[in-house]
Amino acid sequence: MLIRAYRPGEEAALREVFHSSVHQRARRNYSAEQLDAWAPLEYDQDWWNNRIRGNRPYVAEIEGRIAGYADLQDSGYIDQFFVAGGQTGHGVGSALMRHLLAEATRRRIGGLFADVSLTAEPFFARHGFVVETRRQVMVRGVSLANARMRRAAMEPPVARSGQYQQDEENPA
């Protein structure tokens, strides 16, 4: 697995990851109406492309295919963290999280926080995040439950050999 910086032109591929993640992974916690509001089939491509360019995510690749992505803002906010629907159980999310934690340490970001879905909450908890507040947010007129989770500053994580490599050619 390779963790690397996003490359311009990958916006549509990242949208596919986002859509598959929401519709395949989150369906146990959200209704079809909620999933369609969160990740509709039709979307504003310009808005999406600008969001991805602004977030500058890290991309997880397995055998040359994008398997997930996540970003880390200078404030410590993780705006997007998605693993493709078919990549469950392959360590993609954990590799991305280790990368974000290492980046936070490298960039001297004091702590991390994210607004996470009910589906993602156990994953974030396993990585040291705690629920700060539970919320109901409106997305395209539909209410969705999520939680603001936070993790305090930490020591750099230690990657186990062979789990993933960082692309040194494309640092953030």
Buried (B, 14 or more C-beta within 10 A) or exposed (E): BBBBBBEEEBBEBBBEBBBBBBBBBBBEBBEEEBBBBBBEEEEEEEEBBEBBEEBEBBBBBBEEEBBBBBBBBEEBBBBBBBBBBEBEEBBBBBBBBBBBBBBBBEEEBEEBBBBBBBBBBEBBBEBBBEEEEEEEEEBEEBEBBBBBBBBEEEEEBEBEEEEBEBBEEEEB
